[in-house]
Amino acid sequence: MKSRCMGDRAAADDNPMKLMSIAMKPLCAPPFPLDYIEEMTALMGGDGRMR
């Protein structure tokens, strides 16, 4: 069975700042610490550099 995400469009009275704050929450609180990205990349066989 295929599932499909359905949502309503933004209404004229929706607060754009509130909608953006809701959309940004996953980016502000990732499921892993961002400080360890270089270390995790190196452990997975990459060079570990972000620059």
PQR file with spaces between the fields and no chain letter, atoms N, CA, C, O and H, PARSE charges and radii, in Angstrom:
ATOM       1  N    MET     1       0.847   -1.170    0.000 -0.4000 1.5000
ATOM       2  CA   MET     1       0.000    0.000    0.000 -0.0000 2.0000
ATOM       3  C    MET     1       0.898    1.241    0.000  0.5500 1.7000
ATOM       4  O    MET     1       1.811    1.364    0.816 -0.5500 1.4000
ATOM       5  N    LYS     2       0.626    2.135   -0.909 -0.4000 1.5000
ATOM       6  CA   LYS     2       1.377    3.383   -0.965 -0.0000 2.0000
ATOM       7  C    LYS     2       0.745    4.392   -0.029  0.5500 1.7000
ATOM       8  O    LYS     2      -0.478    4.510    0.053 -0.5500 1.4000
ATOM       9  H    LYS     2      -0.116    2.036   -1.572  0.4000 1.0000
ATOM      10  N    SER     3       1.598    5.117    0.672 -0.4000 1.5000
ATOM      11  CA   SER     3       1.081    6.191    1.519 -0.0000 2.0000
ATOM      12  C    SER     3       1.485    7.523    0.901  0.5500 1.7000
ATOM      13  O    SER     3       2.552    7.644    0.299 -0.5500 1.4000
ATOM      14  H    SER     3       2.591    5.021    0.605  0.4000 1.0000
ATOM      15  N    ARG     4       0.652    8.479    1.053 -0.4000 1.5000
ATOM      16  CA   ARG     4       0.904    9.779    0.464 -0.0000 2.0000
ATOM      17  C    ARG     4       0.671   10.845    1.515  0.5500 1.7000
ATOM      18  O    ARG     4      -0.335   10.825    2.224 -0.5500 1.4000
ATOM      19  H    ARG     4      -0.215    8.380    1.542  0.4000 1.0000
ATOM      20  N    CYS     5       1.597   11.766    1.611 -0.4000 1.5000
ATOM      21  CA   CYS     5       1.470   12.857    2.568 -0.0000 2.0000
ATOM      22  C    CYS     5       0.577   13.935    1.962  0.5500 1.7000
ATOM      23  O    CYS     5       0.881   14.500    0.911 -0.5500 1.4000
ATOM      24  H    CYS     5       2.414   11.783    1.035  0.4000 1.0000
ATOM      25  N    MET     6      -0.491   14.196    2.625 -0.4000 1.5000
ATOM      26  CA   MET     6      -1.417   15.219    2.150 -0.0000 2.0000
ATOM      27  C    MET     6      -1.390   16.373    3.150  0.5500 1.7000
ATOM      28  O    MET     6      -1.316   16.149    4.358 -0.5500 1.4000
ATOM      29  H    MET     6      -0.737   13.737    3.478  0.4000 1.0000
ATOM      30  N    GLY     7      -1.447   17.555    2.666 -0.4000 1.5000
ATOM      31  CA   GLY     7      -1.457   18.715    3.550 -0.0000 2.0000
ATOM      32  C    GLY     7      -2.245   19.847    2.934  0.5500 1.7000
ATOM      33  O    GLY     7      -2.485   19.884    1.728 -0.5500 1.4000
ATOM      34  H    GLY     7      -1.507   17.736    1.684  0.4000 1.0000
ATOM      35  N    ASP     8      -2.633   20.747    3.772 -0.4000 1.5000
ATOM      36  CA   ASP     8      -3.360   21.911    3.301 -0.0000 2.0000
ATOM      37  C    ASP     8      -2.364   22.977    2.867  0.5500 1.7000
ATOM      38  O    ASP     8      -1.244   23.043    3.373 -0.5500 1.4000
ATOM      39  H    ASP     8      -2.439   20.716    4.752  0.4000 1.0000
ATOM      40  N    ARG     9      -2.778   23.787    1.948 -0.4000 1.5000
ATOM      41  CA   ARG     9      -1.943   24.891    1.529 -0.0000 2.0000
ATOM      42  C    ARG     9      -1.966   25.970    2.606  0.5500 1.7000
ATOM      43  O    ARG     9      -2.874   26.015    3.436 -0.5500 1.4000
ATOM      44  H    ARG     9      -3.688   23.734    1.537  0.4000 1.0000
ATOM      45  N    ALA    10      -0.970   26.823    2.582 -0.4000 1.5000
ATOM      46  CA   ALA    10      -0.932   27.932    3.546 -0.0000 2.0000
ATOM      47  C    ALA    10      -2.075   28.894    3.235  0.5500 1.7000
ATOM      48  O    ALA    10      -2.301   29.255    2.079 -0.5500 1.4000
ATOM      49  H    ALA    10      -0.232   26.786    1.908  0.4000 1.0000
ATOM      50  N    ALA    11      -2.774   29.294    4.253 -0.4000 1.5000
ATOM      51  CA   ALA    11      -3.882   30.230    4.095 -0.0000 2.0000
ATOM      52  C    ALA    11      -3.373   31.660    4.215  0.5500 1.7000
ATOM      53  O    ALA    11      -2.269   31.897    4.704 -0.5500 1.4000
ATOM      54  H    ALA    11      -2.591   29.001    5.191  0.4000 1.0000
ATOM      55  N    ALA    12      -4.174   32.594    3.775 -0.4000 1.5000
ATOM      56  CA   ALA    12      -3.784   33.998    3.808 -0.0000 2.0000
ATOM      57  C    ALA    12      -3.574   34.505    5.226  0.5500 1.7000
ATOM      58  O    ALA    12      -2.795   35.433    5.443 -0.5500 1.4000
ATOM      59  H    ALA    12      -5.071   32.401    3.378  0.4000 1.0000
ATOM      60  N    ASP    13      -4.264   33.904    6.194 -0.4000 1.5000
ATOM      61  CA   ASP    13      -4.128   34.379    7.564 -0.0000 2.0000
ATOM      62  C    ASP    13      -3.068   33.611    8.363  0.5500 1.7000
ATOM      63  O    ASP    13      -2.907   33.851    9.560 -0.5500 1.4000
ATOM      64  H    ASP    13      -4.897   33.151    6.017  0.4000 1.0000
ATOM      65  N    ASP    14      -2.339   32.688    7.710 -0.4000 1.5000
ATOM      66  CA   ASP    14      -1.262   31.969    8.399 -0.0000 2.0000
ATOM      67  C    ASP    14      -0.068   32.898    8.596  0.5500 1.7000
ATOM      68  O    ASP    14       0.255   33.710    7.729 -0.5500 1.4000
ATOM      69  H    ASP    14      -2.469   32.493    6.737  0.4000 1.0000
ATOM      70  N    ASN    15       0.568   32.763    9.734 -0.4000 1.5000
ATOM      71  CA   ASN    15       1.731   33.585   10.056 -0.0000 2.0000
ATOM      72  C    ASN    15       2.967   32.953    9.409  0.5500 1.7000
ATOM      73  O    ASN    15       3.368   31.861    9.812 -0.5500 1.4000
ATOM      74  H    ASN    15       0.306   32.104   10.438  0.4000 1.0000
ATOM      75  N    PRO    16       3.588   33.614    8.409 -0.5600 1.5000
ATOM      76  CA   PRO    16       4.737   33.025    7.720  0.2800 2.0000
ATOM      77  C    PRO    16       5.925   32.765    8.650  0.5500 1.7000
ATOM      78  O    PRO    16       6.649   31.788    8.461 -0.5500 1.4000
ATOM      79  N    MET    17       6.134   33.624    9.646 -0.4000 1.5000
ATOM      80  CA   MET    17       7.245   33.407   10.576 -0.0000 2.0000
ATOM      81  C    MET    17       7.010   32.156   11.424  0.5500 1.7000
ATOM      82  O    MET    17       7.948   31.407   11.695 -0.5500 1.4000
ATOM      83  H    MET    17       5.545   34.418    9.799  0.4000 1.0000
ATOM      84  N    LYS    18       5.779   31.932   11.837 -0.4000 1.5000
ATOM      85  CA   LYS    18       5.453   30.746   12.617 -0.0000 2.0000
ATOM      86  C    LYS    18       5.620   29.487   11.757  0.5500 1.7000
ATOM      87  O    LYS    18       6.142   28.478   12.230 -0.5500 1.4000
ATOM      88  H    LYS    18       5.017   32.541   11.616  0.4000 1.0000
ATOM      89  N    LEU    19       5.180   29.545   10.506 -0.4000 1.5000
ATOM      90  CA   LEU    19       5.347   28.402    9.608 -0.0000 2.0000
ATOM      91  C    LEU    19       6.823   28.083    9.386  0.5500 1.7000
ATOM      92  O    LEU    19       7.213   26.915    9.363 -0.5500 1.4000
ATOM      93  H    LEU    19       4.756   30.365   10.122  0.4000 1.0000
ATOM      94  N    MET    20       7.642   29.122    9.223 -0.4000 1.5000
ATOM      95  CA   MET    20       9.080   28.893    9.028 -0.0000 2.0000
ATOM      96  C    MET    20       9.722   28.338   10.286  0.5500 1.7000
ATOM      97  O    MET    20      10.619   27.500   10.194 -0.5500 1.4000
ATOM      98  H    MET    20       7.325   30.070    9.241  0.4000 1.0000
ATOM      99  N    SER    21       9.287   28.781   11.461 -0.4000 1.5000
ATOM     100  CA   SER    21       9.868   28.263   12.699 -0.0000 2.0000
ATOM     101  C    SER    21       9.528   26.782   12.865  0.5500 1.7000
ATOM     102  O    SER    21      10.346   26.010   13.366 -0.5500 1.4000
ATOM     103  H    SER    21       8.558   29.461   11.536  0.4000 1.0000
ATOM     104  N    ILE    22       8.333   26.388   12.450 -0.4000 1.5000
ATOM     105  CA   ILE    22       7.956   24.972   12.510 -0.0000 2.0000
ATOM     106  C    ILE    22       8.792   24.173   11.510  0.5500 1.7000
ATOM     107  O    ILE    22       9.250   23.073   11.820 -0.5500 1.4000
ATOM     108  H    ILE    22       7.668   27.015   12.043  0.4000 1.0000
ATOM     109  N    ALA    23       8.989   24.722   10.315 -0.4000 1.5000
ATOM     110  CA   ALA    23       9.753   24.022    9.287 -0.0000 2.0000
ATOM     111  C    ALA    23      11.227   23.895    9.662  0.5500 1.7000
ATOM     112  O    ALA    23      11.872   22.927    9.259 -0.5500 1.4000
ATOM     113  H    ALA    23       8.616   25.615   10.062  0.4000 1.0000
ATOM     114  N    MET    24      11.779   24.842   10.420 -0.4000 1.5000
ATOM     115  CA   MET    24      13.196   24.846   10.761 -0.0000 2.0000
ATOM     116  C    MET    24      13.540   23.984   11.967  0.5500 1.7000
ATOM     117  O    MET    24      14.716   23.698   12.192 -0.5500 1.4000
ATOM     118  H    MET    24      11.255   25.628   10.747  0.4000 1.0000
ATOM     119  N    LYS    25      12.556   23.562   12.746 -0.4000 1.5000
ATOM     120  CA   LYS    25      12.845   22.797   13.953 -0.0000 2.0000
ATOM     121  C    LYS    25      13.697   21.553   13.710  0.5500 1.7000
ATOM     122  O    LYS    25      14.634   21.320   14.475 -0.5500 1.4000
ATOM     123  H    LYS    25      11.600   23.794   12.563  0.4000 1.0000
ATOM     124  N    PRO    26      13.422   20.739   12.683 -0.5600 1.5000
ATOM     125  CA   PRO    26      14.281   19.571   12.464  0.2800 2.0000
ATOM     126  C    PRO    26      15.727   19.940   12.135  0.5500 1.7000
ATOM     127  O    PRO    26      16.645   19.193   12.472 -0.5500 1.4000
ATOM     128  N    LEU    27      15.938   21.081   11.483 -0.4000 1.5000
ATOM     129  CA   LEU    27      17.299   21.509   11.154 -0.0000 2.0000
ATOM     130  C    LEU    27      18.035   22.037   12.371  0.5500 1.7000
ATOM     131  O    LEU    27      19.261   21.947   12.445 -0.5500 1.4000
ATOM     132  H    LEU    27      15.192   21.688   11.209  0.4000 1.0000
ATOM     133  N    CYS    28      17.299   22.584   13.322 -0.4000 1.5000
ATOM     134  CA   CYS    28      17.910   23.152   14.523 -0.0000 2.0000
ATOM     135  C    CYS    28      18.208   22.091   15.574  0.5500 1.7000
ATOM     136  O    CYS    28      19.029   22.317   16.463 -0.5500 1.4000
ATOM     137  H    CYS    28      16.303   22.657   13.261  0.4000 1.0000
ATOM     138  N    ALA    29      17.562   20.956   15.485 -0.4000 1.5000
ATOM     139  CA   ALA    29      17.769   19.885   16.462 -0.0000 2.0000
ATOM     140  C    ALA    29      17.960   18.559   15.733  0.5500 1.7000
ATOM     141  O    ALA    29      17.080   17.699   15.773 -0.5500 1.4000
ATOM     142  H    ALA    29      16.895   20.773   14.763  0.4000 1.0000
ATOM     143  N    PRO    30      19.121   18.383   15.058 -0.5600 1.5000
ATOM     144  CA   PRO    30      19.348   17.135   14.330  0.2800 2.0000
ATOM     145  C    PRO    30      19.459   15.951   15.292  0.5500 1.7000
ATOM     146  O    PRO    30      19.714   16.142   16.481 -0.5500 1.4000
ATOM     147  N    PRO    31      19.270   14.733   14.787 -0.5600 1.5000
ATOM     148  CA   PRO    31      19.294   13.549   15.657  0.2800 2.0000
ATOM     149  C    PRO    31      20.690   13.138   16.109  0.5500 1.7000
ATOM     150  O    PRO    31      20.837   12.133   16.804 -0.5500 1.4000
ATOM     151  N    PHE    32      21.711   13.890   15.732 -0.4000 1.5000
ATOM     152  CA   PHE    32      23.086   13.609   16.139 -0.0000 2.0000
ATOM     153  C    PHE    32      23.791   14.941   16.368  0.5500 1.7000
ATOM     154  O    PHE    32      23.405   15.957   15.789 -0.5500 1.4000
ATOM     155  H    PHE    32      21.592   14.706   15.168  0.4000 1.0000
ATOM     156  N    PRO    33      24.826   14.940   17.213 -0.5600 1.5000
ATOM     157  CA   PRO    33      25.540   16.201   17.489  0.2800 2.0000
ATOM     158  C    PRO    33      26.353   16.652   16.273  0.5500 1.7000
ATOM     159  O    PRO    33      27.140   15.881   15.724 -0.5500 1.4000
ATOM     160  N    LEU    34      26.158   17.888   15.863 -0.4000 1.5000
ATOM     161  CA   LEU    34      26.865   18.409   14.695 -0.0000 2.0000
ATOM     162  C    LEU    34      28.368   18.491   14.906  0.5500 1.7000
ATOM     163  O    LEU    34      29.131   18.489   13.940 -0.5500 1.4000
ATOM     164  H    LEU    34      25.518   18.515   16.308  0.4000 1.0000
ATOM     165  N    ASP    35      28.803   18.564   16.168 -0.4000 1.5000
ATOM     166  CA   ASP    35      30.232   18.640   16.456 -0.0000 2.0000
ATOM     167  C    ASP    35      30.980   17.396   16.002  0.5500 1.7000
ATOM     168  O    ASP    35      32.193   17.446   15.799 -0.5500 1.4000
ATOM     169  H    ASP    35      28.183   18.566   16.953  0.4000 1.0000
ATOM     170  N    TYR    36      30.283   16.290   15.843 -0.4000 1.5000
ATOM     171  CA   TYR    36      30.936   15.024   15.530 -0.0000 2.0000
ATOM     172  C    TYR    36      30.828   14.619   14.063  0.5500 1.7000
ATOM     173  O    TYR    36      31.152   13.481   13.721 -0.5500 1.4000
ATOM     174  H    TYR    36      29.298   16.249   16.008  0.4000 1.0000
ATOM     175  N    ILE    37      30.383   15.517   13.190 -0.4000 1.5000
ATOM     176  CA   ILE    37      30.241   15.176   11.778 -0.0000 2.0000
ATOM     177  C    ILE    37      31.592   14.801   11.169  0.5500 1.7000
ATOM     178  O    ILE    37      31.692   13.800   10.459 -0.5500 1.4000
ATOM     179  H    ILE    37      30.120   16.441   13.468  0.4000 1.0000
ATOM     180  N    GLU    38      32.621   15.589   11.437 -0.4000 1.5000
ATOM     181  CA   GLU    38      33.941   15.290   10.876 -0.0000 2.0000
ATOM     182  C    GLU    38      34.438   13.936   11.371  0.5500 1.7000
ATOM     183  O    GLU    38      34.978   13.151   10.590 -0.5500 1.4000
ATOM     184  H    GLU    38      32.539   16.401   12.014  0.4000 1.0000
ATOM     185  N    GLU    39      34.262   13.657   12.656 -0.4000 1.5000
ATOM     186  CA   GLU    39      34.706   12.378   13.217 -0.0000 2.0000
ATOM     187  C    GLU    39      33.927   11.213   12.607  0.5500 1.7000
ATOM     188  O    GLU    39      34.518   10.186   12.271 -0.5500 1.4000
ATOM     189  H    GLU    39      33.823   14.294   13.290  0.4000 1.0000
ATOM     190  N    MET    40      32.620   11.359   12.462 -0.4000 1.5000
ATOM     191  CA   MET    40      31.807   10.287   11.886 -0.0000 2.0000
ATOM     192  C    MET    40      32.169   10.054   10.425  0.5500 1.7000
ATOM     193  O    MET    40      32.208    8.911    9.971 -0.5500 1.4000
ATOM     194  H    MET    40      32.141   12.193   12.734  0.4000 1.0000
ATOM     195  N    THR    41      32.436   11.139    9.681 -0.4000 1.5000
ATOM     196  CA   THR    41      32.824   11.008    8.282 -0.0000 2.0000
ATOM     197  C    THR    41      34.138   10.245    8.158  0.5500 1.7000
ATOM     198  O    THR    41      34.281    9.390    7.284 -0.5500 1.4000
ATOM     199  H    THR    41      32.404   12.068   10.050  0.4000 1.0000
ATOM     200  N    ALA    42      35.085   10.547    9.020 -0.4000 1.5000
ATOM     201  CA   ALA    42      36.367    9.846    8.997 -0.0000 2.0000
ATOM     202  C    ALA    42      36.189    8.374    9.332  0.5500 1.7000
ATOM     203  O    ALA    42      36.832    7.521    8.722 -0.5500 1.4000
ATOM     204  H    ALA    42      34.969   11.241    9.730  0.4000 1.0000
ATOM     205  N    LEU    43      35.332    8.067   10.285 -0.4000 1.5000
ATOM     206  CA   LEU    43      35.090    6.669   10.649 -0.0000 2.0000
ATOM     207  C    LEU    43      34.421    5.902    9.520  0.5500 1.7000
ATOM     208  O    LEU    43      34.593    4.687    9.412 -0.5500 1.4000
ATOM     209  H    LEU    43      34.809    8.760   10.781  0.4000 1.0000
ATOM     210  N    MET    44      33.667    6.588    8.685 -0.4000 1.5000
ATOM     211  CA   MET    44      32.982    5.919    7.577 -0.0000 2.0000
ATOM     212  C    MET    44      33.855    5.850    6.325  0.5500 1.7000
ATOM     213  O    MET    44      33.392    5.400    5.277 -0.5500 1.4000
ATOM     214  H    MET    44      33.527    7.574    8.773  0.4000 1.0000
ATOM     215  N    GLY    45      35.100    6.284    6.417 -0.4000 1.5000
ATOM     216  CA   GLY    45      36.019    6.150    5.296 -0.0000 2.0000
ATOM     217  C    GLY    45      36.241    7.415    4.504  0.5500 1.7000
ATOM     218  O    GLY    45      36.989    7.393    3.527 -0.5500 1.4000
ATOM     219  H    GLY    45      35.477    6.649    7.269  0.4000 1.0000
ATOM     220  N    GLY    46      35.619    8.526    4.887 -0.4000 1.5000
ATOM     221  CA   GLY    46      35.849    9.787    4.208 -0.0000 2.0000
ATOM     222  C    GLY    46      37.076   10.473    4.771  0.5500 1.7000
ATOM     223  O    GLY    46      37.720    9.951    5.681 -0.5500 1.4000
ATOM     224  H    GLY    46      35.011    8.543    5.681  0.4000 1.0000
ATOM     225  N    ASP    47      37.402   11.632    4.240 -0.4000 1.5000
ATOM     226  CA   ASP    47      38.576   12.324    4.751 -0.0000 2.0000
ATOM     227  C    ASP    47      38.281   13.102    6.015  0.5500 1.7000
ATOM     228  O    ASP    47      39.208   13.562    6.680 -0.5500 1.4000
ATOM     229  H    ASP    47      36.879   12.056    3.501  0.4000 1.0000
ATOM     230  N    GLY    48      37.001   13.264    6.368 -0.4000 1.5000
ATOM     231  CA   GLY    48      36.643   13.899    7.626 -0.0000 2.0000
ATOM     232  C    GLY    48      36.636   15.402    7.616  0.5500 1.7000
ATOM     233  O    GLY    48      36.305   16.031    8.621 -0.5500 1.4000
ATOM     234  H    GLY    48      36.247   12.890    5.827  0.4000 1.0000
ATOM     235  N    ARG    49      37.002   15.998    6.472 -0.4000 1.5000
ATOM     236  CA   ARG    49      37.044   17.460    6.406 -0.0000 2.0000
ATOM     237  C    ARG    49      35.713   18.001    5.926  0.5500 1.7000
ATOM     238  O    ARG    49      35.087   17.425    5.037 -0.5500 1.4000
ATOM     239  H    ARG    49      37.271   15.487    5.656  0.4000 1.0000
ATOM     240  N    MET    50      35.271   19.123    6.520 -0.4000 1.5000
ATOM     241  CA   MET    50      34.038   19.769    6.093 -0.0000 2.0000
ATOM     242  C    MET    50      34.313   20.973    5.203  0.5500 1.7000
ATOM     243  O    MET    50      33.387   21.533    4.617 -0.5500 1.4000
ATOM     244  H    MET    50      35.780   19.591    7.242  0.4000 1.0000
ATOM     245  N    ARG    51      35.561   21.371    5.096 -0.4000 1.5000
ATOM     246  CA   ARG    51      35.898   22.568    4.322 -0.0000 2.0000
ATOM     247  C    ARG    51      36.429   22.196    2.970  0.5500 1.7000
ATOM     248  O    ARG    51      36.767   23.074    2.176 -0.5500 1.4000
ATOM     249  H    ARG    51      36.314   20.916    5.572  0.4000 1.0000
